[in-house]
Amino acid sequence: MKVSFIATMLAAVYGGASLASAGVVITPVFADQVVKKSAGDCPYGVVTPIGCACMKEDIEKQGHGN
């Protein structure tokens, strides 16, 4: 039981670290935070100065907004 808990926690930590290093923005952004795409940027969503993200309007359309 303890081994699986530790393995799960390690996977969460290392999985989160790899996601963060990929340049994925977790917080939705607004239109004034978006920059122009270059070749190979963000196959989904929009580009921000710190990585790829979903637009706030897209999240609200899906029913996940506040």
N, C-alpha and C positions, 0 to 999 in steps of 0.2 A: 504494500500500500504506500509506504513512504517513498519507495523508488519511483513509482509511477507519478506521484505528486511532484517530486523533484524533477523528473524528466519533463513533465508538463510545464513547470515553471521555467525551466531552462529553454524549452522550445518557445515559450511566450516571449522571453527576454530577447533571445537571439532572432526570433522572427520579427519582433518589433524593431530591433536594431537594423535589420536588413531592409525593412520597409522605409524607415527613416532615411537610411543612406541612399535609397533609390530616388529621393527627391520628391516624394509624394506628400502633398499638403493635406492634412487631415481636416482642418477647419475650412468650411465653405468660404469662397471669396465673392466679392462684388465686382461689377464691371470696371470700376476704376482701379482695380488691382491686377487686371489682365494685361499682359504684354503680347506683342506680335509673335506668332509661331515662326520658327526656323525649321529647315529640313530635319526630320527625325525627332522633333519635339512632341511630347505628349500624344500618343496615339489615341487617347481619349481625353475628354475634358478640355481645359484651357491651360495656358502657360502663365505662371506668375514669376516674379523675380526669384522665388525660392523653390519652385518646382511645379508639378502638375496638380490640378485641382478640379473640383466640380463647382459650377456656378451656383450661387445661392438660389437663383430662379429655378434651376434644374431640380434642386433638392425639394423646393416647395411644390413643384409640379408633381413630384413623386409622392407627396404627402409626408415627407420626413422633416419639413421645416417647422419652426416654432410659431 
